[in-house]
Amino acid sequence: MTIVDAEELGGAITEKLAELFSETNLQGFPGNRAQYKVNAQETTELLVKAAAQYRLAADKLDTKKIEDLAKRW
């Protein structure tokens, strides 16, 4: 995943969360929760994708490089 893709994913998550928790949506909650189920599921899927990308990035970290950087500080 490139930085651009990460930013796009982060932006999509932020937009979905803002929509999900907007004042308008929260006013009728919990009575209107079925109406927002799809949005909640989409948000969850985006968060799962982001977590997977974080795991991939963490797996790619070179422990030796991190140790070398820590020694410099």
N, C-alpha and C positions, 0 to 999 in steps of 0.2 A: 504494500500500500504506500502510495506517495503522500507527501505532505498535503498536496492539494486534495487528495481523496480523504485524508483524515479531517481536513477542515470542512469538507463538504459533509462528511458523516456527522461531525460535531454540530454543524449548522442545522442539519436535518433533525437531529435529536433535540436541539434547543427549540426549534420551531414546533415540533410535535408536543413537547412538554408545555410550551407556552399556550398552545391551542388547548391541550387537555386541561390545564389548570387556569384557564381564563376566568375572569369574573362572571361572564355570562354562563359558562358551563357549571361553575360552582354554585350559582344561585339556586338551581333546581336539584342539586344533588342531595340525597341519594336517589330520589325518585326518577331521575333521568339517566341513570348510569348505563342502562342498556344502550342508549343512544351513542355513548362514547366508547363502547367496547372495542370497536374496530380501531379507533385512534389509540387506545391504550395498548392493544396488541401490536400495532405498528411501532409504537414507541418502544415497547419491550423488545421487539425484534431488532431495532436499531441499536439498543443498548447491548444486546447480546453480540451483535456484530462488532461493536466497538470493543467489548471485552475480549473477544477473540483476537482482534488486531493488537490489543495491548499484550496479550499472551504471546503472540508471534514476535512482536518487537522485543519482549523480554527474553525470549528464547534466543534471539539473534545477538544479544549483548555479549560482548567479549569480556569475560570476567577479568582477564589479564589487563585489558585496557582500563577497566574501572579501577583496579588496584593501583595501576600506574598513576592514574589521575589523582587518586586519593593520597598517594605519597607526595605528590607535588603540592597539595594544599596543606 
